[in-house]
Amino acid sequence: MNIDWAALGSVFGVSLVVTVALVGLFTLGIVGLSKQERASAQGGGSAVLARTGAYACFALCAAAVSYGIYLIVV
């Protein structure tokens, strides 16, 4: 049994980068929602921008997860 260590390392590296990026993107969405709440409490106009950015982050997370499931199934 031969293990292709280069391919295994490549899969590990890509998985690590994608995981960190996905968690970071989700965190940006949470931060955007907290800023939206703070901005709406102060009556600022940036609440809509923060909410839109947060929803975009969540949509990108959902798209990445959906693509991963697609790759597994197909």
C-alpha positions, 0 to 999 in steps of 0.5 A: 500500500502506497500513500501519496503524501504530496496529495494528502498534504495538498488536501490537508492544506486546502481543507485548512485554508477553506475552513479558516476562510469559512469561519472567518466569513461567518464571523464577519456576518455575526459582526455585521449583525451586531454593528447593525443593531448598534447602528439602528439603536443610534439611529444611523444610516449605516444599519442597512449597509451592515445588514446587507454585508452580513447577509452577503457573508451568510449567503457566501457561507451557504453557497460554500457549504452547498458546493461542498455537499454537491462535490460529495454527492456528485 
